[in-house]
Structures are given as structure tokens and as C-alpha cells.
Amino acid sequence: MDISGINSLSSLMNNQMNTNNVQAVSGNSFEDMLKKSLNEVNKTQIEGYKAMEGIATGTVPNLQEAVQKIEEADLSLKLALEVKNKAVMGFKEIMKMQV
């Protein structure tokens, strides 16, 4: 019985898996992605607070843009909270698993 086809298939799969691992390591990590996302949320929050301050002091040239920035800040914070809640729920589900 000739099993050379199976051996070559196995080595091909191992090479493919090694290539995928190298690509995953060389790309952005989850930590980097999370930090970038949190920095973006923080930036929109700061812009929203500045817009609120501008509305309160009457120095805003365009009221519509200021309100838009406030709404963007509110929505980005809500999205970040929902992502956090889903991550915590997923972690709790993993911790419930029996090994």
C-alpha cells in the first residue's frame, strides 16, 4: 500500500499551519487593537466635552456640529461598554466550562 500521498499531505498541512502562525504573530495583537480602540473612544469623549463646553460658553460657531460630536461621544461610549459586557460574559462562560 502506497501512503506517500498521505505523508506529502501531512507535510503540506504542517507548512501551512506554520505560515499562518507566523502571519498571526507578525500582525497587530489583540492588545494593540484594544488600546487603539480605547484611545479612539477617549478622543471622541474629549471632543464631546469640548463641544459641550463650547455650547455652554456660547463660543461654538456651528451648533449642529457640536451636537453631532456630543452624540458621537455618547454612541462610542455605549459601544465600548457593550463590547466590554460581551467580553466579560464570554469570559464567564469560559470559566464555567469543565476541563
Backbone as XML, in Angstrom:
<?xml version="1.0"?>
<chain id="A" units="angstrom">
  <residue number="1" name="MET">
    <atom name="N" x="0.841" y="-1.175" z="0.000"/>
    <atom name="CA" x="0.000" y="0.000" z="0.000"/>
    <atom name="C" x="0.887" y="1.239" z="0.000"/>
  </residue>
  <residue number="2" name="ASP">
    <atom name="N" x="0.610" y="2.186" z="-0.897"/>
    <atom name="CA" x="1.392" y="3.399" z="-1.030"/>
    <atom name="C" x="0.750" y="4.514" z="-0.189"/>
  </residue>
  <residue number="3" name="ILE">
    <atom name="N" x="1.488" y="5.026" z="0.800"/>
    <atom name="CA" x="0.969" y="6.102" z="1.645"/>
    <atom name="C" x="1.750" y="7.402" z="1.450"/>
  </residue>
  <residue number="4" name="SER">
    <atom name="N" x="2.482" y="7.489" z="0.380"/>
    <atom name="CA" x="3.280" y="8.693" z="0.136"/>
    <atom name="C" x="2.376" y="9.917" z="-0.042"/>
  </residue>
  <residue number="5" name="GLY">
    <atom name="N" x="1.183" y="9.723" z="-0.591"/>
    <atom name="CA" x="0.249" y="10.839" z="-0.747"/>
    <atom name="C" x="-0.172" y="11.407" z="0.591"/>
  </residue>
  <residue number="6" name="ILE">
    <atom name="N" x="-0.378" y="10.545" z="1.561"/>
    <atom name="CA" x="-0.769" y="10.992" z="2.891"/>
    <atom name="C" x="0.381" y="11.736" z="3.558"/>
  </residue>
  <residue number="7" name="ASN">
    <atom name="N" x="1.600" y="11.234" z="3.413"/>
    <atom name="CA" x="2.755" y="11.906" z="4.011"/>
    <atom name="C" x="2.960" y="13.292" z="3.420"/>
  </residue>
  <residue number="8" name="SER">
    <atom name="N" x="2.817" y="13.422" z="2.114"/>
    <atom name="CA" x="3.007" y="14.735" z="1.491"/>
    <atom name="C" x="1.889" y="15.686" z="1.904"/>
  </residue>
  <residue number="9" name="LEU">
    <atom name="N" x="0.690" y="15.170" z="2.066"/>
    <atom name="CA" x="-0.424" y="15.994" z="2.518"/>
    <atom name="C" x="-0.187" y="16.478" z="3.940"/>
  </residue>
  <residue number="10" name="SER">
    <atom name="N" x="0.337" y="15.588" z="4.791"/>
    <atom name="CA" x="0.630" y="15.963" z="6.173"/>
    <atom name="C" x="1.689" y="17.047" z="6.241"/>
  </residue>
  <residue number="11" name="SER">
    <atom name="N" x="2.759" y="16.912" z="5.448"/>
    <atom name="CA" x="3.807" y="17.929" z="5.462"/>
    <atom name="C" x="3.292" y="19.247" z="4.894"/>
  </residue>
  <residue number="12" name="LEU">
    <atom name="N" x="2.418" y="19.192" z="3.900"/>
    <atom name="CA" x="1.829" y="20.399" z="3.336"/>
    <atom name="C" x="0.977" y="21.122" z="4.378"/>
  </residue>
  <residue number="13" name="MET">
    <atom name="N" x="0.199" y="20.358" z="5.141"/>
    <atom name="CA" x="-0.635" y="20.962" z="6.177"/>
    <atom name="C" x="0.218" y="21.577" z="7.280"/>
  </residue>
  <residue number="14" name="ASN">
    <atom name="N" x="1.305" y="20.912" z="7.663"/>
    <atom name="CA" x="2.192" y="21.460" z="8.686"/>
    <atom name="C" x="2.828" y="22.767" z="8.221"/>
  </residue>
  <residue number="15" name="ASN">
    <atom name="N" x="3.254" y="22.812" z="6.967"/>
    <atom name="CA" x="3.841" y="24.039" z="6.419"/>
    <atom name="C" x="2.812" y="25.168" z="6.416"/>
  </residue>
  <residue number="16" name="GLN">
    <atom name="N" x="1.578" y="24.848" z="6.043"/>
    <atom name="CA" x="0.516" y="25.850" z="6.003"/>
    <atom name="C" x="0.224" y="26.377" z="7.407"/>
  </residue>
  <residue number="17" name="MET">
    <atom name="N" x="0.183" y="25.495" z="8.403"/>
    <atom name="CA" x="-0.090" y="25.912" z="9.773"/>
    <atom name="C" x="1.041" y="26.783" z="10.302"/>
  </residue>
  <residue number="18" name="ASN">
    <atom name="N" x="2.283" y="26.457" z="9.985"/>
    <atom name="CA" x="3.408" y="27.274" z="10.420"/>
    <atom name="C" x="3.367" y="28.653" z="9.785"/>
  </residue>
  <residue number="19" name="THR">
    <atom name="N" x="2.986" y="28.740" z="8.526"/>
    <atom name="CA" x="2.873" y="30.015" z="7.835"/>
    <atom name="C" x="1.784" y="30.860" z="8.467"/>
  </residue>
  <residue number="20" name="ASN">
    <atom name="N" x="0.645" y="30.265" z="8.804"/>
    <atom name="CA" x="-0.441" y="31.008" z="9.436"/>
    <atom name="C" x="-0.025" y="31.531" z="10.798"/>
  </residue>
  <residue number="21" name="ASN">
    <atom name="N" x="0.719" y="30.743" z="11.569"/>
    <atom name="CA" x="1.163" y="31.194" z="12.885"/>
    <atom name="C" x="2.107" y="32.373" z="12.773"/>
  </residue>
  <residue number="22" name="VAL">
    <atom name="N" x="2.998" y="32.361" z="11.795"/>
    <atom name="CA" x="3.931" y="33.469" z="11.602"/>
    <atom name="C" x="3.166" y="34.727" z="11.230"/>
  </residue>
  <residue number="23" name="GLN">
    <atom name="N" x="2.154" y="34.607" z="10.371"/>
    <atom name="CA" x="1.370" y="35.760" z="9.975"/>
    <atom name="C" x="0.605" y="36.329" z="11.155"/>
  </residue>
  <residue number="24" name="ALA">
    <atom name="N" x="0.073" y="35.477" z="12.011"/>
    <atom name="CA" x="-0.680" y="35.948" z="13.171"/>
    <atom name="C" x="0.225" y="36.677" z="14.148"/>
  </residue>
  <residue number="25" name="VAL">
    <atom name="N" x="1.448" y="36.184" z="14.325"/>
    <atom name="CA" x="2.372" y="36.814" z="15.261"/>
    <atom name="C" x="2.859" y="38.153" z="14.717"/>
  </residue>
  <residue number="26" name="SER">
    <atom name="N" x="3.098" y="38.244" z="13.422"/>
    <atom name="CA" x="3.635" y="39.469" z="12.850"/>
    <atom name="C" x="2.585" y="40.570" z="12.730"/>
  </residue>
  <residue number="27" name="GLY">
    <atom name="N" x="1.303" y="40.228" z="12.773"/>
    <atom name="CA" x="0.244" y="41.221" z="12.667"/>
    <atom name="C" x="0.021" y="41.937" z="13.984"/>
  </residue>
  <residue number="28" name="ASN">
    <atom name="N" x="-0.981" y="42.813" z="13.989"/>
    <atom name="CA" x="-1.317" y="43.521" z="15.219"/>
    <atom name="C" x="-1.891" y="42.550" z="16.226"/>
  </residue>
  <residue number="29" name="SER">
    <atom name="N" x="-1.517" y="42.728" z="17.468"/>
    <atom name="CA" x="-2.036" y="41.864" z="18.514"/>
    <atom name="C" x="-3.385" y="42.386" z="18.995"/>
  </residue>
  <residue number="30" name="PHE">
    <atom name="N" x="-4.076" y="41.556" z="19.739"/>
    <atom name="CA" x="-5.362" y="41.958" z="20.301"/>
    <atom name="C" x="-5.170" y="43.134" z="21.255"/>
  </residue>
  <residue number="31" name="GLU">
    <atom name="N" x="-4.069" y="43.115" z="21.985"/>
    <atom name="CA" x="-3.778" y="44.202" z="22.926"/>
    <atom name="C" x="-3.634" y="45.531" z="22.184"/>
  </residue>
  <residue number="32" name="ASP">
    <atom name="N" x="-2.916" y="45.516" z="21.061"/>
    <atom name="CA" x="-2.739" y="46.742" z="20.278"/>
    <atom name="C" x="-4.074" y="47.240" z="19.737"/>
  </residue>
  <residue number="33" name="MET">
    <atom name="N" x="-4.878" y="46.315" z="19.254"/>
    <atom name="CA" x="-6.187" y="46.686" z="18.720"/>
    <atom name="C" x="-7.073" y="47.279" z="19.816"/>
  </residue>
  <residue number="34" name="LEU">
    <atom name="N" x="-7.035" y="46.684" z="21.002"/>
    <atom name="CA" x="-7.831" y="47.165" z="22.119"/>
    <atom name="C" x="-7.382" y="48.551" z="22.564"/>
  </residue>
  <residue number="35" name="LYS">
    <atom name="N" x="-6.067" y="48.758" z="22.650"/>
    <atom name="CA" x="-5.542" y="50.067" z="23.035"/>
    <atom name="C" x="-5.937" y="51.134" z="22.024"/>
  </residue>
  <residue number="36" name="LYS">
    <atom name="N" x="-5.852" y="50.792" z="20.750"/>
    <atom name="CA" x="-6.203" y="51.752" z="19.702"/>
    <atom name="C" x="-7.679" y="52.128" z="19.793"/>
  </residue>
  <residue number="37" name="SER">
    <atom name="N" x="-8.528" y="51.127" z="20.012"/>
    <atom name="CA" x="-9.958" y="51.386" z="20.122"/>
    <atom name="C" x="-10.277" y="52.252" z="21.338"/>
  </residue>
  <residue number="38" name="LEU">
    <atom name="N" x="-9.642" y="51.964" z="22.468"/>
    <atom name="CA" x="-9.877" y="52.770" z="23.667"/>
    <atom name="C" x="-9.379" y="54.197" z="23.488"/>
  </residue>
  <residue number="39" name="ASN">
    <atom name="N" x="-8.283" y="54.364" z="22.793"/>
    <atom name="CA" x="-7.781" y="55.722" z="22.516"/>
    <atom name="C" x="-8.752" y="56.490" z="21.630"/>
  </residue>
  <residue number="40" name="GLU">
    <atom name="N" x="-9.369" y="55.813" z="20.666"/>
    <atom name="CA" x="-10.351" y="56.466" z="19.808"/>
    <atom name="C" x="-11.586" y="56.884" z="20.602"/>
  </residue>
  <residue number="41" name="VAL">
    <atom name="N" x="-12.048" y="56.007" z="21.502"/>
    <atom name="CA" x="-13.195" y="56.344" z="22.353"/>
    <atom name="C" x="-12.838" y="57.530" z="23.233"/>
  </residue>
  <residue number="42" name="ASN">
    <atom name="N" x="-11.650" y="57.519" z="23.805"/>
    <atom name="CA" x="-11.212" y="58.629" z="24.650"/>
    <atom name="C" x="-11.168" y="59.934" z="23.864"/>
  </residue>
  <residue number="43" name="LYS">
    <atom name="N" x="-10.674" y="59.860" z="22.637"/>
    <atom name="CA" x="-10.583" y="61.060" z="21.794"/>
    <atom name="C" x="-11.979" y="61.630" z="21.501"/>
  </residue>
  <residue number="44" name="THR">
    <atom name="N" x="-12.930" y="60.750" z="21.192"/>
    <atom name="CA" x="-14.281" y="61.237" z="20.920"/>
    <atom name="C" x="-14.930" y="61.802" z="22.184"/>
  </residue>
  <residue number="45" name="GLN">
    <atom name="N" x="-14.618" y="61.224" z="23.350"/>
    <atom name="CA" x="-15.138" y="61.761" z="24.605"/>
    <atom name="C" x="-14.598" y="63.167" z="24.862"/>
  </residue>
  <residue number="46" name="ILE">
    <atom name="N" x="-13.309" y="63.360" z="24.622"/>
    <atom name="CA" x="-12.702" y="64.679" z="24.826"/>
    <atom name="C" x="-13.328" y="65.698" z="23.876"/>
  </residue>
  <residue number="47" name="GLU">
    <atom name="N" x="-13.519" y="65.306" z="22.607"/>
    <atom name="CA" x="-14.148" y="66.211" z="21.643"/>
    <atom name="C" x="-15.576" y="66.540" z="22.065"/>
  </residue>
  <residue number="48" name="GLY">
    <atom name="N" x="-16.287" y="65.544" z="22.601"/>
    <atom name="CA" x="-17.653" y="65.778" z="23.073"/>
    <atom name="C" x="-17.697" y="66.750" z="24.233"/>
  </residue>
  <residue number="49" name="TYR">
    <atom name="N" x="-16.754" y="66.598" z="25.179"/>
    <atom name="CA" x="-16.709" y="67.519" z="26.318"/>
    <atom name="C" x="-16.363" y="68.930" z="25.873"/>
  </residue>
  <residue number="50" name="LYS">
    <atom name="N" x="-15.443" y="69.054" z="24.908"/>
    <atom name="CA" x="-15.100" y="70.372" z="24.383"/>
    <atom name="C" x="-16.306" y="71.004" z="23.694"/>
  </residue>
  <residue number="51" name="ALA">
    <atom name="N" x="-17.080" y="70.189" z="22.970"/>
    <atom name="CA" x="-18.271" y="70.704" z="22.300"/>
    <atom name="C" x="-19.306" y="71.156" z="23.327"/>
  </residue>
  <residue number="52" name="MET">
    <atom name="N" x="-19.464" y="70.385" z="24.421"/>
    <atom name="CA" x="-20.401" y="70.801" z="25.481"/>
    <atom name="C" x="-19.958" y="72.114" z="26.114"/>
  </residue>
  <residue number="53" name="GLU">
    <atom name="N" x="-18.662" y="72.242" z="26.330"/>
    <atom name="CA" x="-18.127" y="73.476" z="26.905"/>
    <atom name="C" x="-18.373" y="74.648" z="25.963"/>
  </residue>
  <residue number="54" name="GLY">
    <atom name="N" x="-18.184" y="74.400" z="24.669"/>
    <atom name="CA" x="-18.429" y="75.448" z="23.688"/>
    <atom name="C" x="-19.880" y="75.878" z="23.635"/>
  </residue>
  <residue number="55" name="ILE">
    <atom name="N" x="-20.785" y="74.919" z="23.772"/>
    <atom name="CA" x="-22.215" y="75.255" z="23.784"/>
    <atom name="C" x="-22.537" y="76.067" z="25.038"/>
  </residue>
  <residue number="56" name="ALA">
    <atom name="N" x="-21.982" y="75.640" z="26.182"/>
    <atom name="CA" x="-22.270" y="76.326" z="27.443"/>
    <atom name="C" x="-21.732" y="77.755" z="27.449"/>
  </residue>
  <residue number="57" name="THR">
    <atom name="N" x="-20.581" y="77.958" z="26.837"/>
    <atom name="CA" x="-19.994" y="79.302" z="26.826"/>
    <atom name="C" x="-20.455" y="80.137" z="25.641"/>
  </residue>
  <residue number="58" name="GLY">
    <atom name="N" x="-21.094" y="79.510" z="24.666"/>
    <atom name="CA" x="-21.590" y="80.239" z="23.501"/>
    <atom name="C" x="-20.525" y="80.534" z="22.470"/>
  </residue>
  <residue number="59" name="THR">
    <atom name="N" x="-19.432" y="79.791" z="22.488"/>
    <atom name="CA" x="-18.346" y="80.047" z="21.533"/>
    <atom name="C" x="-18.359" y="79.098" z="20.342"/>
  </residue>
  <residue number="60" name="VAL">
    <atom name="N" x="-19.402" y="78.302" z="20.206"/>
    <atom name="CA" x="-19.472" y="77.335" z="19.109"/>
    <atom name="C" x="-19.989" y="78.030" z="17.850"/>
  </residue>
  <residue number="61" name="PRO">
    <atom name="N" x="-19.218" y="77.966" z="16.749"/>
    <atom name="CA" x="-19.694" y="78.604" z="15.518"/>
    <atom name="C" x="-20.829" y="77.829" z="14.854"/>
  </residue>
  <residue number="62" name="ASN">
    <atom name="N" x="-20.839" y="76.511" z="15.001"/>
    <atom name="CA" x="-21.870" y="75.690" z="14.365"/>
    <atom name="C" x="-22.449" y="74.751" z="15.425"/>
  </residue>
  <residue number="63" name="LEU">
    <atom name="N" x="-23.662" y="75.027" z="15.841"/>
    <atom name="CA" x="-24.311" y="74.254" z="16.890"/>
    <atom name="C" x="-24.565" y="72.810" z="16.465"/>
  </residue>
  <residue number="64" name="GLN">
    <atom name="N" x="-24.896" y="72.613" z="15.204"/>
    <atom name="CA" x="-25.184" y="71.265" z="14.705"/>
    <atom name="C" x="-23.958" y="70.351" z="14.809"/>
  </residue>
  <residue number="65" name="GLU">
    <atom name="N" x="-22.784" y="70.858" z="14.464"/>
    <atom name="CA" x="-21.563" y="70.060" z="14.567"/>
    <atom name="C" x="-21.238" y="69.725" z="16.017"/>
  </residue>
  <residue number="66" name="ALA">
    <atom name="N" x="-21.479" y="70.677" z="16.917"/>
    <atom name="CA" x="-21.216" y="70.433" z="18.336"/>
    <atom name="C" x="-22.128" y="69.335" z="18.869"/>
  </residue>
  <residue number="67" name="VAL">
    <atom name="N" x="-23.391" y="69.392" z="18.518"/>
    <atom name="CA" x="-24.334" y="68.360" z="18.962"/>
    <atom name="C" x="-23.964" y="67.012" z="18.349"/>
  </residue>
  <residue number="68" name="GLN">
    <atom name="N" x="-23.510" y="67.020" z="17.106"/>
    <atom name="CA" x="-23.083" y="65.781" z="16.451"/>
    <atom name="C" x="-21.899" y="65.162" z="17.181"/>
  </residue>
  <residue number="69" name="LYS">
    <atom name="N" x="-20.939" y="65.972" z="17.600"/>
    <atom name="CA" x="-19.781" y="65.463" z="18.335"/>
    <atom name="C" x="-20.198" y="64.879" z="19.679"/>
  </residue>
  <residue number="70" name="ILE">
    <atom name="N" x="-21.151" y="65.515" z="20.327"/>
    <atom name="CA" x="-21.645" y="65.000" z="21.614"/>
    <atom name="C" x="-22.320" y="63.652" z="21.411"/>
  </residue>
  <residue number="71" name="GLU">
    <atom name="N" x="-23.116" y="63.528" z="20.372"/>
    <atom name="CA" x="-23.795" y="62.263" z="20.083"/>
    <atom name="C" x="-22.800" y="61.166" z="19.704"/>
  </residue>
  <residue number="72" name="GLU">
    <atom name="N" x="-21.772" y="61.516" z="18.944"/>
    <atom name="CA" x="-20.740" y="60.535" z="18.595"/>
    <atom name="C" x="-20.029" y="60.028" z="19.842"/>
  </residue>
  <residue number="73" name="ALA">
    <atom name="N" x="-19.753" y="60.936" z="20.754"/>
    <atom name="CA" x="-19.097" y="60.544" z="22.005"/>
    <atom name="C" x="-20.000" y="59.614" z="22.807"/>
  </residue>
  <residue number="74" name="ASP">
    <atom name="N" x="-21.274" y="59.926" z="22.858"/>
    <atom name="CA" x="-22.223" y="59.089" z="23.591"/>
    <atom name="C" x="-22.328" y="57.697" z="22.975"/>
  </residue>
  <residue number="75" name="LEU">
    <atom name="N" x="-22.441" y="57.640" z="21.663"/>
    <atom name="CA" x="-22.556" y="56.343" z="20.984"/>
    <atom name="C" x="-21.282" y="55.522" z="21.087"/>
  </residue>
  <residue number="76" name="SER">
    <atom name="N" x="-20.119" y="56.172" z="20.995"/>
    <atom name="CA" x="-18.867" y="55.420" z="21.094"/>
    <atom name="C" x="-18.687" y="54.842" z="22.495"/>
  </residue>
  <residue number="77" name="LEU">
    <atom name="N" x="-19.108" y="55.589" z="23.515"/>
    <atom name="CA" x="-19.018" y="55.078" z="24.882"/>
    <atom name="C" x="-19.982" y="53.913" z="25.086"/>
  </residue>
  <residue number="78" name="LYS">
    <atom name="N" x="-21.183" y="54.024" z="24.553"/>
    <atom name="CA" x="-22.154" y="52.920" z="24.663"/>
    <atom name="C" x="-21.639" y="51.670" z="23.955"/>
  </residue>
  <residue number="79" name="LEU">
    <atom name="N" x="-21.040" y="51.849" z="22.787"/>
    <atom name="CA" x="-20.483" y="50.712" z="22.058"/>
    <atom name="C" x="-19.356" y="50.062" z="22.840"/>
  </residue>
  <residue number="80" name="ALA">
    <atom name="N" x="-18.468" y="50.866" z="23.408"/>
    <atom name="CA" x="-17.357" y="50.329" z="24.197"/>
    <atom name="C" x="-17.874" y="49.556" z="25.405"/>
  </residue>
  <residue number="81" name="LEU">
    <atom name="N" x="-18.919" y="50.063" z="26.050"/>
    <atom name="CA" x="-19.497" y="49.365" z="27.199"/>
    <atom name="C" x="-20.126" y="48.039" z="26.795"/>
  </residue>
  <residue number="82" name="GLU">
    <atom name="N" x="-20.788" y="48.015" z="25.655"/>
    <atom name="CA" x="-21.391" y="46.765" z="25.190"/>
    <atom name="C" x="-20.330" y="45.734" z="24.826"/>
  </residue>
  <residue number="83" name="VAL">
    <atom name="N" x="-19.255" y="46.178" z="24.201"/>
    <atom name="CA" x="-18.158" y="45.262" z="23.863"/>
    <atom name="C" x="-17.549" y="44.701" z="25.141"/>
  </residue>
  <residue number="84" name="LYS">
    <atom name="N" x="-17.371" y="45.564" z="26.144"/>
    <atom name="CA" x="-16.836" y="45.112" z="27.430"/>
    <atom name="C" x="-17.771" y="44.096" z="28.069"/>
  </residue>
  <residue number="85" name="ASN">
    <atom name="N" x="-19.066" y="44.371" z="28.052"/>
    <atom name="CA" x="-20.036" y="43.448" z="28.646"/>
    <atom name="C" x="-20.022" y="42.092" z="27.944"/>
  </residue>
  <residue number="86" name="LYS">
    <atom name="N" x="-19.936" y="42.099" z="26.626"/>
    <atom name="CA" x="-19.877" y="40.837" z="25.880"/>
    <atom name="C" x="-18.605" y="40.070" z="26.186"/>
  </residue>
  <residue number="87" name="ALA">
    <atom name="N" x="-17.491" y="40.782" z="26.321"/>
    <atom name="CA" x="-16.228" y="40.120" z="26.648"/>
    <atom name="C" x="-16.283" y="39.501" z="28.037"/>
  </residue>
  <residue number="88" name="VAL">
    <atom name="N" x="-16.868" y="40.204" z="28.990"/>
    <atom name="CA" x="-16.994" y="39.671" z="30.349"/>
    <atom name="C" x="-17.917" y="38.459" z="30.358"/>
  </residue>
  <residue number="89" name="MET">
    <atom name="N" x="-19.014" y="38.531" z="29.612"/>
    <atom name="CA" x="-19.922" y="37.376" z="29.530"/>
    <atom name="C" x="-19.213" y="36.180" z="28.918"/>
  </residue>
  <residue number="90" name="GLY">
    <atom name="N" x="-18.441" y="36.401" z="27.868"/>
    <atom name="CA" x="-17.693" y="35.309" z="27.245"/>
    <atom name="C" x="-16.675" y="34.710" z="28.194"/>
  </residue>
  <residue number="91" name="PHE">
    <atom name="N" x="-15.995" y="35.562" z="28.955"/>
    <atom name="CA" x="-15.021" y="35.079" z="29.924"/>
    <atom name="C" x="-15.702" y="34.237" z="30.997"/>
  </residue>
  <residue number="92" name="LYS">
    <atom name="N" x="-16.864" y="34.696" z="31.465"/>
    <atom name="CA" x="-17.596" y="33.939" z="32.484"/>
    <atom name="C" x="-18.041" y="32.583" z="31.944"/>
  </residue>
  <residue number="93" name="GLU">
    <atom name="N" x="-18.451" y="32.538" z="30.677"/>
    <atom name="CA" x="-18.849" y="31.266" z="30.071"/>
    <atom name="C" x="-17.663" y="30.314" z="29.982"/>
  </residue>
  <residue number="94" name="ILE">
    <atom name="N" x="-16.514" y="30.843" z="29.626"/>
    <atom name="CA" x="-15.306" y="30.013" z="29.552"/>
    <atom name="C" x="-14.948" y="29.483" z="30.932"/>
  </residue>
  <residue number="95" name="MET">
    <atom name="N" x="-15.083" y="30.324" z="31.947"/>
    <atom name="CA" x="-14.741" y="29.889" z="33.296"/>
    <atom name="C" x="-15.705" y="28.812" z="33.822"/>
  </residue>
  <residue number="96" name="LYS">
    <atom name="N" x="-16.932" y="28.771" z="33.297"/>
    <atom name="CA" x="-17.894" y="27.750" z="33.702"/>
    <atom name="C" x="-17.589" y="26.391" z="33.095"/>
  </residue>
  <residue number="97" name="MET">
    <atom name="N" x="-16.804" y="26.375" z="32.011"/>
    <atom name="CA" x="-16.509" y="25.117" z="31.327"/>
    <atom name="C" x="-15.706" y="24.179" z="32.220"/>
  </residue>
  <residue number="98" name="GLN">
    <atom name="N" x="-16.039" y="22.921" z="32.126"/>
    <atom name="CA" x="-15.272" y="21.922" z="32.857"/>
    <atom name="C" x="-14.212" y="21.353" z="31.941"/>
  </residue>
  <residue number="99" name="VAL">
    <atom name="N" x="-13.020" y="21.225" z="32.467"/>
    <atom name="CA" x="-11.910" y="20.724" z="31.662"/>
    <atom name="C" x="-11.657" y="19.271" z="31.961"/>
  </residue>
</chain>
